[in-house]
Amino acid sequence: MDTTLSETQRLLRDSLRDYLRNEVPFDRIRELERAGGIDQPLWEYLRGGGFLALPFGRSHGGEGGELTDTAILLEELTRRACIIPFLETIAAALALERHGDEALAAELVSAVIGGSATIAPALQAATPGDGAAPRIVDGALSGEVRFVDYGAEVTHHLVEATDDGEPGLYLVDARAGGVSTESLSTIARTPVAHCAYDGAPARRAGGEESLRFLHRAGRALCAVQCLGNAQQALDMTVDYVGMRVQFGRPIGSFQAVQHHCANMATDTLAARFLAYRAVWNLDQGLATDREIAKAKALASRAATEVTMQAHILYGGIGYTEEYDLHFFSRRGKERALAWGSADECLRLAADTLDEVRPWQ
């Protein structure tokens, strides 16, 4: 696979990067973390610029682009620590468009492109905790889901639930009766909620195939978020060690520092290749759970190890919240756990070793 960006993709990346640099300063991110909620002006910009329409089919008003295009945008948003439900909304809407109820998909995808709908996947944990798992009873949804990203901020929830033992996805209006949310605190300081459903009206959105695609898309795109945090920490560190003077010369001239930076770059590059290959294969219908799990596992490790190494090279200034590095160490750790931690993903990969065909 060639990971070189096309000219169009470079223009796409650079246009969003320039906007974020000029219009979304890190002080604005700090204000959003204190106040809660999402960056509504940024979401409106993405809608007006056609960025939300990129991965969807032209029949629904989309641009018919590649999922890789969306991953490029997601990496840039991650590198600016933006607080918007971009991954969540895109992954959920794609699951409906590609494998869900056709009429519902046409309605919801058009609303997403128009900016009037945002979606939070409410999926059951790999290891269920306390609380009743969501289920359909007499056509209504009841149960609980913890740690739903942007659960209190979006317009809809796409809930994994069972109906007579059959798993599927059900669309719930987050503002309807029978839906309650409780905000939770995480290391990332981005909006997360505990969502409870008590007889909430629900529309069946898809079956096991759409549920499987949503898990795969969320995990692959989350690997890109892990990569974005690692890449930003790496770039900031390289700039810092090149200008930080100690003993009469930049610390980046010391061999030990260079070795650390080289290790950080190696981890980041490996995560980049696997993450983007997983996204591309998913878009082409070639991805397997095992491949995506491996990409997420490696990206999760890079997100934590690269950002922590950055703090070591920065020294004291890297541990102050007035400096911007902490955004990426905190978000990197949280994203490393989201959609399957490194251990969970490696366990999934190990469970499918019998599916690997030997060399011919």
Contacts in CASP RR format, 6 or more apart in sequence:
PFRMAT RR
TARGET T0000
AUTHOR 0000-0000-0000
METHOD contacts of the structure
MODEL  1
MDTTLSETQRLLRDSLRDYLRNEVPFDRIRELERAGGIDQPLWEYLRGGG
FLALPFGRSHGGEGGELTDTAILLEELTRRACIIPFLETIAAALALERHG
DEALAAELVSAVIGGSATIAPALQAATPGDGAAPRIVDGALSGEVRFVDY
GAEVTHHLVEATDDGEPGLYLVDARAGGVSTESLSTIARTPVAHCAYDGA
PARRAGGEESLRFLHRAGRALCAVQCLGNAQQALDMTVDYVGMRVQFGRP
IGSFQAVQHHCANMATDTLAARFLAYRAVWNLDQGLATDREIAKAKALAS
RAATEVTMQAHILYGGIGYTEEYDLHFFSRRGKERALAWGSADECLRLAA
DTLDEVRPWQ
1 273 0 8 1.000
1 276 0 8 1.000
1 277 0 8 1.000
1 280 0 8 1.000
3 272 0 8 1.000
3 273 0 8 1.000
3 276 0 8 1.000
3 277 0 8 1.000
5 13 0 8 1.000
5 72 0 8 1.000
9 68 0 8 1.000
9 69 0 8 1.000
9 72 0 8 1.000
12 69 0 8 1.000
12 72 0 8 1.000
12 73 0 8 1.000
13 72 0 8 1.000
13 73 0 8 1.000
13 76 0 8 1.000
16 51 0 8 1.000
16 73 0 8 1.000
16 76 0 8 1.000
16 77 0 8 1.000
17 76 0 8 1.000
19 45 0 8 1.000
20 76 0 8 1.000
20 77 0 8 1.000
20 80 0 8 1.000
20 82 0 8 1.000
21 80 0 8 1.000
23 42 0 8 1.000
23 45 0 8 1.000
24 39 0 8 1.000
24 42 0 8 1.000
24 80 0 8 1.000
24 82 0 8 1.000
26 80 0 8 1.000
26 81 0 8 1.000
26 324 0 8 1.000
26 327 0 8 1.000
28 39 0 8 1.000
29 80 0 8 1.000
29 81 0 8 1.000
29 82 0 8 1.000
29 83 0 8 1.000
29 327 0 8 1.000
32 38 0 8 1.000
32 39 0 8 1.000
32 83 0 8 1.000
33 83 0 8 1.000
33 189 0 8 1.000
33 190 0 8 1.000
36 83 0 8 1.000
36 191 0 8 1.000
37 83 0 8 1.000
37 153 0 8 1.000
37 191 0 8 1.000
38 83 0 8 1.000
38 84 0 8 1.000
38 85 0 8 1.000
38 150 0 8 1.000
38 153 0 8 1.000
38 191 0 8 1.000
39 82 0 8 1.000
39 83 0 8 1.000
39 84 0 8 1.000
42 82 0 8 1.000
42 84 0 8 1.000
43 84 0 8 1.000
43 115 0 8 1.000
43 118 0 8 1.000
44 115 0 8 1.000
46 52 0 8 1.000
46 84 0 8 1.000
46 86 0 8 1.000
47 113 0 8 1.000
47 114 0 8 1.000
47 115 0 8 1.000
50 63 0 8 1.000
50 113 0 8 1.000
51 73 0 8 1.000
52 89 0 8 1.000
52 90 0 8 1.000
52 112 0 8 1.000
52 113 0 8 1.000
52 114 0 8 1.000
52 115 0 8 1.000
53 61 0 8 1.000
53 62 0 8 1.000
53 63 0 8 1.000
53 113 0 8 1.000
54 62 0 8 1.000
54 63 0 8 1.000
54 64 0 8 1.000
54 65 0 8 1.000
54 69 0 8 1.000
54 70 0 8 1.000
54 73 0 8 1.000
55 63 0 8 1.000
55 64 0 8 1.000
55 65 0 8 1.000
55 66 0 8 1.000
55 67 0 8 1.000
55 69 0 8 1.000
55 70 0 8 1.000
55 90 0 8 1.000
55 94 0 8 1.000
56 62 0 8 1.000
56 63 0 8 1.000
56 64 0 8 1.000
56 93 0 8 1.000
56 94 0 8 1.000
56 97 0 8 1.000
56 109 0 8 1.000
56 112 0 8 1.000
56 113 0 8 1.000
57 63 0 8 1.000
57 64 0 8 1.000
57 65 0 8 1.000
57 97 0 8 1.000
58 64 0 8 1.000
59 106 0 8 1.000
60 97 0 8 1.000
60 105 0 8 1.000
60 106 0 8 1.000
60 109 0 8 1.000
60 110 0 8 1.000
60 113 0 8 1.000
61 109 0 8 1.000
61 110 0 8 1.000
61 113 0 8 1.000
62 109 0 8 1.000
62 113 0 8 1.000
66 280 0 8 1.000
66 283 0 8 1.000
67 94 0 8 1.000
67 217 0 8 1.000
67 279 0 8 1.000
67 280 0 8 1.000
67 282 0 8 1.000
67 283 0 8 1.000
68 276 0 8 1.000
68 279 0 8 1.000
68 280 0 8 1.000
68 283 0 8 1.000
70 90 0 8 1.000
70 221 0 8 1.000
71 220 0 8 1.000
71 221 0 8 1.000
71 224 0 8 1.000
71 275 0 8 1.000
71 276 0 8 1.000
71 279 0 8 1.000
73 86 0 8 1.000
74 86 0 8 1.000
74 87 0 8 1.000
74 90 0 8 1.000
74 221 0 8 1.000
74 224 0 8 1.000
74 225 0 8 1.000
75 224 0 8 1.000
75 225 0 8 1.000
75 227 0 8 1.000
75 228 0 8 1.000
75 231 0 8 1.000
77 84 0 8 1.000
77 86 0 8 1.000
78 224 0 8 1.000
78 225 0 8 1.000
78 227 0 8 1.000
78 228 0 8 1.000
78 229 0 8 1.000
78 232 0 8 1.000
78 331 0 8 1.000
78 335 0 8 1.000
79 228 0 8 1.000
79 229 0 8 1.000
79 231 0 8 1.000
79 232 0 8 1.000
81 324 0 8 1.000
81 327 0 8 1.000
81 328 0 8 1.000
81 331 0 8 1.000
83 190 0 8 1.000
83 191 0 8 1.000
85 118 0 8 1.000
85 119 0 8 1.000
85 120 0 8 1.000
85 149 0 8 1.000
85 150 0 8 1.000
85 153 0 8 1.000
85 154 0 8 1.000
87 218 0 8 1.000
87 221 0 8 1.000
87 222 0 8 1.000
87 225 0 8 1.000
88 118 0 8 1.000
88 119 0 8 1.000
88 120 0 8 1.000
88 121 0 8 1.000
88 149 0 8 1.000
88 150 0 8 1.000
88 154 0 8 1.000
89 112 0 8 1.000
89 117 0 8 1.000
89 118 0 8 1.000
89 119 0 8 1.000
89 120 0 8 1.000
89 154 0 8 1.000
90 112 0 8 1.000
90 217 0 8 1.000
90 221 0 8 1.000
91 121 0 8 1.000
91 214 0 8 1.000
91 217 0 8 1.000
91 218 0 8 1.000
91 221 0 8 1.000
92 119 0 8 1.000
92 120 0 8 1.000
92 121 0 8 1.000
92 158 0 8 1.000
92 214 0 8 1.000
93 105 0 8 1.000
93 108 0 8 1.000
93 109 0 8 1.000
93 112 0 8 1.000
93 119 0 8 1.000
94 213 0 8 1.000
94 217 0 8 1.000
95 158 0 8 1.000
95 169 0 8 1.000
95 205 0 8 1.000
95 206 0 8 1.000
95 210 0 8 1.000
95 211 0 8 1.000
95 213 0 8 1.000
95 214 0 8 1.000
95 217 0 8 1.000
96 104 0 8 1.000
96 105 0 8 1.000
96 108 0 8 1.000
96 109 0 8 1.000
96 158 0 8 1.000
96 169 0 8 1.000
96 171 0 8 1.000
96 205 0 8 1.000
96 206 0 8 1.000
96 210 0 8 1.000
97 105 0 8 1.000
97 109 0 8 1.000
98 210 0 8 1.000
98 213 0 8 1.000
99 206 0 8 1.000
99 207 0 8 1.000
99 209 0 8 1.000
99 210 0 8 1.000
99 212 0 8 1.000
99 213 0 8 1.000
100 169 0 8 1.000
100 205 0 8 1.000
100 206 0 8 1.000
100 207 0 8 1.000
100 209 0 8 1.000
100 210 0 8 1.000
101 203 0 8 1.000
101 204 0 8 1.000
101 205 0 8 1.000
101 206 0 8 1.000
104 171 0 8 1.000
104 203 0 8 1.000
104 205 0 8 1.000
105 205 0 8 1.000
108 117 0 8 1.000
108 119 0 8 1.000
108 156 0 8 1.000
108 171 0 8 1.000
111 117 0 8 1.000
112 118 0 8 1.000
112 119 0 8 1.000
116 155 0 8 1.000
117 155 0 8 1.000
117 156 0 8 1.000
118 150 0 8 1.000
118 153 0 8 1.000
118 154 0 8 1.000
118 155 0 8 1.000
118 156 0 8 1.000
119 154 0 8 1.000
119 155 0 8 1.000
119 156 0 8 1.000
119 157 0 8 1.000
119 158 0 8 1.000
120 148 0 8 1.000
120 149 0 8 1.000
120 150 0 8 1.000
120 151 0 8 1.000
120 153 0 8 1.000
120 154 0 8 1.000
120 156 0 8 1.000
120 157 0 8 1.000
120 158 0 8 1.000
120 174 0 8 1.000
121 148 0 8 1.000
121 149 0 8 1.000
121 157 0 8 1.000
121 158 0 8 1.000
121 160 0 8 1.000
121 214 0 8 1.000
121 218 0 8 1.000
122 134 0 8 1.000
122 145 0 8 1.000
122 148 0 8 1.000
122 151 0 8 1.000
122 157 0 8 1.000
122 158 0 8 1.000
122 159 0 8 1.000
122 160 0 8 1.000
122 195 0 8 1.000
123 145 0 8 1.000
123 160 0 8 1.000
123 214 0 8 1.000
123 215 0 8 1.000
124 133 0 8 1.000
124 134 0 8 1.000
124 145 0 8 1.000
124 160 0 8 1.000
125 146 0 8 1.000
125 147 0 8 1.000
126 340 0 8 1.000
126 344 0 8 1.000
129 146 0 8 1.000
131 143 0 8 1.000
131 144 0 8 1.000
132 142 0 8 1.000
132 143 0 8 1.000
132 144 0 8 1.000
133 143 0 8 1.000
133 144 0 8 1.000
133 161 0 8 1.000
133 162 0 8 1.000
134 141 0 8 1.000
134 142 0 8 1.000
134 143 0 8 1.000
134 144 0 8 1.000
134 145 0 8 1.000
134 159 0 8 1.000
134 160 0 8 1.000
134 161 0 8 1.000
134 162 0 8 1.000
134 170 0 8 1.000
134 197 0 8 1.000
135 141 0 8 1.000
135 142 0 8 1.000
135 143 0 8 1.000
135 161 0 8 1.000
135 162 0 8 1.000
135 163 0 8 1.000
135 165 0 8 1.000
136 161 0 8 1.000
136 162 0 8 1.000
136 163 0 8 1.000
136 170 0 8 1.000
136 202 0 8 1.000
137 199 0 8 1.000
139 163 0 8 1.000
139 202 0 8 1.000
140 199 0 8 1.000
140 200 0 8 1.000
140 201 0 8 1.000
140 202 0 8 1.000
141 159 0 8 1.000
141 161 0 8 1.000
141 170 0 8 1.000
141 172 0 8 1.000
141 197 0 8 1.000
141 199 0 8 1.000
141 200 0 8 1.000
141 201 0 8 1.000
141 202 0 8 1.000
142 197 0 8 1.000
142 198 0 8 1.000
142 199 0 8 1.000
142 200 0 8 1.000
143 161 0 8 1.000
143 196 0 8 1.000
143 197 0 8 1.000
143 198 0 8 1.000
144 194 0 8 1.000
144 195 0 8 1.000
144 196 0 8 1.000
144 197 0 8 1.000
145 159 0 8 1.000
145 160 0 8 1.000
145 194 0 8 1.000
145 195 0 8 1.000
146 184 0 8 1.000
146 194 0 8 1.000
146 195 0 8 1.000
147 184 0 8 1.000
147 186 0 8 1.000
147 192 0 8 1.000
147 194 0 8 1.000
148 157 0 8 1.000
148 181 0 8 1.000
148 192 0 8 1.000
148 193 0 8 1.000
148 194 0 8 1.000
148 195 0 8 1.000
149 190 0 8 1.000
149 191 0 8 1.000
149 192 0 8 1.000
149 338 0 8 1.000
150 190 0 8 1.000
150 191 0 8 1.000
150 192 0 8 1.000
150 193 0 8 1.000
151 157 0 8 1.000
151 174 0 8 1.000
151 181 0 8 1.000
151 191 0 8 1.000
151 192 0 8 1.000
151 193 0 8 1.000
151 195 0 8 1.000
152 174 0 8 1.000
152 181 0 8 1.000
152 183 0 8 1.000
152 191 0 8 1.000
152 193 0 8 1.000
153 191 0 8 1.000
154 174 0 8 1.000
155 173 0 8 1.000
155 174 0 8 1.000
155 175 0 8 1.000
156 171 0 8 1.000
156 172 0 8 1.000
156 173 0 8 1.000
156 174 0 8 1.000
157 171 0 8 1.000
157 172 0 8 1.000
157 174 0 8 1.000
157 179 0 8 1.000
157 195 0 8 1.000
158 169 0 8 1.000
158 170 0 8 1.000
158 171 0 8 1.000
158 172 0 8 1.000
158 205 0 8 1.000
158 214 0 8 1.000
159 169 0 8 1.000
159 170 0 8 1.000
159 171 0 8 1.000
159 172 0 8 1.000
159 197 0 8 1.000
159 202 0 8 1.000
160 167 0 8 1.000
160 168 0 8 1.000
160 169 0 8 1.000
160 211 0 8 1.000
161 167 0 8 1.000
161 168 0 8 1.000
161 169 0 8 1.000
161 170 0 8 1.000
161 202 0 8 1.000
162 168 0 8 1.000
163 204 0 8 1.000
166 207 0 8 1.000
166 208 0 8 1.000
167 207 0 8 1.000
167 208 0 8 1.000
167 211 0 8 1.000
168 204 0 8 1.000
168 205 0 8 1.000
168 206 0 8 1.000
168 207 0 8 1.000
168 208 0 8 1.000
168 210 0 8 1.000
168 211 0 8 1.000
169 204 0 8 1.000
169 205 0 8 1.000
169 206 0 8 1.000
169 207 0 8 1.000
169 210 0 8 1.000
169 211 0 8 1.000
169 214 0 8 1.000
170 202 0 8 1.000
170 203 0 8 1.000
170 204 0 8 1.000
170 205 0 8 1.000
171 202 0 8 1.000
171 203 0 8 1.000
171 204 0 8 1.000
171 205 0 8 1.000
172 179 0 8 1.000
172 197 0 8 1.000
172 200 0 8 1.000
172 201 0 8 1.000
172 202 0 8 1.000
172 203 0 8 1.000
173 179 0 8 1.000
173 201 0 8 1.000
174 181 0 8 1.000
176 200 0 8 1.000
176 201 0 8 1.000
177 200 0 8 1.000
177 201 0 8 1.000
178 197 0 8 1.000
178 198 0 8 1.000
178 199 0 8 1.000
178 200 0 8 1.000
179 195 0 8 1.000
179 196 0 8 1.000
179 197 0 8 1.000
179 200 0 8 1.000
180 195 0 8 1.000
180 196 0 8 1.000
180 198 0 8 1.000
181 193 0 8 1.000
181 194 0 8 1.000
181 195 0 8 1.000
181 196 0 8 1.000
182 193 0 8 1.000
182 194 0 8 1.000
182 196 0 8 1.000
183 191 0 8 1.000
183 192 0 8 1.000
183 193 0 8 1.000
184 192 0 8 1.000
184 193 0 8 1.000
184 194 0 8 1.000
185 192 0 8 1.000
186 192 0 8 1.000
186 334 0 8 1.000
187 330 0 8 1.000
187 333 0 8 1.000
187 334 0 8 1.000
188 330 0 8 1.000
188 331 0 8 1.000
188 332 0 8 1.000
188 333 0 8 1.000
188 334 0 8 1.000
188 335 0 8 1.000
189 330 0 8 1.000
190 331 0 8 1.000
190 334 0 8 1.000
212 289 0 8 1.000
215 289 0 8 1.000
215 339 0 8 1.000
216 282 0 8 1.000
216 287 0 8 1.000
216 289 0 8 1.000
216 292 0 8 1.000
217 282 0 8 1.000
218 339 0 8 1.000
219 292 0 8 1.000
219 293 0 8 1.000
219 296 0 8 1.000
219 339 0 8 1.000
219 340 0 8 1.000
219 345 0 8 1.000
220 275 0 8 1.000
220 278 0 8 1.000
220 279 0 8 1.000
220 282 0 8 1.000
220 287 0 8 1.000
220 292 0 8 1.000
220 295 0 8 1.000
220 296 0 8 1.000
221 279 0 8 1.000
222 296 0 8 1.000
222 299 0 8 1.000
222 335 0 8 1.000
222 338 0 8 1.000
222 339 0 8 1.000
222 340 0 8 1.000
223 271 0 8 1.000
223 274 0 8 1.000
223 275 0 8 1.000
223 278 0 8 1.000
223 279 0 8 1.000
223 292 0 8 1.000
223 295 0 8 1.000
223 296 0 8 1.000
223 298 0 8 1.000
223 299 0 8 1.000
223 300 0 8 1.000
224 275 0 8 1.000
224 276 0 8 1.000
224 279 0 8 1.000
224 299 0 8 1.000
225 331 0 8 1.000
225 332 0 8 1.000
225 335 0 8 1.000
225 338 0 8 1.000
226 271 0 8 1.000
226 275 0 8 1.000
226 296 0 8 1.000
226 299 0 8 1.000
226 300 0 8 1.000
226 302 0 8 1.000
226 303 0 8 1.000
226 332 0 8 1.000
226 335 0 8 1.000
226 336 0 8 1.000
227 268 0 8 1.000
227 271 0 8 1.000
227 272 0 8 1.000
227 275 0 8 1.000
227 299 0 8 1.000
227 302 0 8 1.000
227 303 0 8 1.000
228 303 0 8 1.000
228 328 0 8 1.000
229 303 0 8 1.000
229 306 0 8 1.000
229 307 0 8 1.000
229 328 0 8 1.000
229 329 0 8 1.000
229 331 0 8 1.000
229 332 0 8 1.000
229 335 0 8 1.000
230 264 0 8 1.000
230 267 0 8 1.000
230 268 0 8 1.000
230 271 0 8 1.000
230 299 0 8 1.000
230 302 0 8 1.000
230 303 0 8 1.000
230 306 0 8 1.000
230 307 0 8 1.000
230 328 0 8 1.000
230 332 0 8 1.000
231 268 0 8 1.000
231 272 0 8 1.000
232 328 0 8 1.000
233 264 0 8 1.000
233 306 0 8 1.000
233 307 0 8 1.000
233 310 0 8 1.000
233 325 0 8 1.000
233 328 0 8 1.000
233 329 0 8 1.000
234 261 0 8 1.000
234 264 0 8 1.000
234 265 0 8 1.000
234 268 0 8 1.000
234 306 0 8 1.000
234 310 0 8 1.000
236 310 0 8 1.000
236 324 0 8 1.000
236 325 0 8 1.000
236 328 0 8 1.000
237 261 0 8 1.000
237 264 0 8 1.000
237 309 0 8 1.000
237 310 0 8 1.000
237 313 0 8 1.000
237 314 0 8 1.000
238 261 0 8 1.000
240 313 0 8 1.000
240 314 0 8 1.000
241 250 0 8 1.000
241 251 0 8 1.000
241 252 0 8 1.000
241 257 0 8 1.000
241 261 0 8 1.000
241 313 0 8 1.000
242 250 0 8 1.000
242 251 0 8 1.000
242 252 0 8 1.000
242 253 0 8 1.000
243 250 0 8 1.000
244 250 0 8 1.000
244 251 0 8 1.000
244 252 0 8 1.000
245 251 0 8 1.000
251 257 0 8 1.000
251 313 0 8 1.000
252 258 0 8 1.000
252 261 0 8 1.000
257 313 0 8 1.000
260 309 0 8 1.000
260 312 0 8 1.000
260 313 0 8 1.000
261 313 0 8 1.000
263 309 0 8 1.000
264 305 0 8 1.000
264 306 0 8 1.000
264 309 0 8 1.000
264 310 0 8 1.000
267 301 0 8 1.000
267 302 0 8 1.000
267 305 0 8 1.000
267 306 0 8 1.000
268 302 0 8 1.000
268 306 0 8 1.000
270 298 0 8 1.000
270 302 0 8 1.000
271 295 0 8 1.000
271 298 0 8 1.000
271 299 0 8 1.000
271 301 0 8 1.000
271 302 0 8 1.000
271 303 0 8 1.000
274 294 0 8 1.000
274 295 0 8 1.000
274 298 0 8 1.000
274 299 0 8 1.000
275 295 0 8 1.000
275 296 0 8 1.000
275 299 0 8 1.000
277 291 0 8 1.000
277 295 0 8 1.000
278 287 0 8 1.000
278 291 0 8 1.000
278 292 0 8 1.000
278 295 0 8 1.000
278 296 0 8 1.000
281 287 0 8 1.000
281 291 0 8 1.000
282 292 0 8 1.000
288 352 0 8 1.000
288 355 0 8 1.000
289 348 0 8 1.000
289 352 0 8 1.000
290 348 0 8 1.000
290 349 0 8 1.000
290 352 0 8 1.000
290 355 0 8 1.000
290 356 0 8 1.000
293 345 0 8 1.000
293 346 0 8 1.000
293 348 0 8 1.000
293 349 0 8 1.000
294 345 0 8 1.000
294 346 0 8 1.000
294 349 0 8 1.000
296 339 0 8 1.000
296 340 0 8 1.000
296 342 0 8 1.000
296 345 0 8 1.000
297 342 0 8 1.000
297 345 0 8 1.000
297 346 0 8 1.000
297 349 0 8 1.000
298 342 0 8 1.000
299 336 0 8 1.000
300 335 0 8 1.000
300 336 0 8 1.000
300 337 0 8 1.000
300 340 0 8 1.000
300 341 0 8 1.000
300 342 0 8 1.000
300 345 0 8 1.000
301 336 0 8 1.000
301 342 0 8 1.000
303 332 0 8 1.000
303 333 0 8 1.000
303 335 0 8 1.000
303 336 0 8 1.000
304 332 0 8 1.000
304 333 0 8 1.000
304 336 0 8 1.000
307 325 0 8 1.000
307 328 0 8 1.000
307 329 0 8 1.000
307 332 0 8 1.000
307 333 0 8 1.000
308 329 0 8 1.000
310 318 0 8 1.000
310 325 0 8 1.000
310 328 0 8 1.000
310 329 0 8 1.000
311 318 0 8 1.000
311 319 0 8 1.000
311 325 0 8 1.000
311 329 0 8 1.000
314 323 0 8 1.000
314 325 0 8 1.000
317 323 0 8 1.000
318 325 0 8 1.000
318 326 0 8 1.000
319 326 0 8 1.000
320 326 0 8 1.000
336 342 0 8 1.000
END
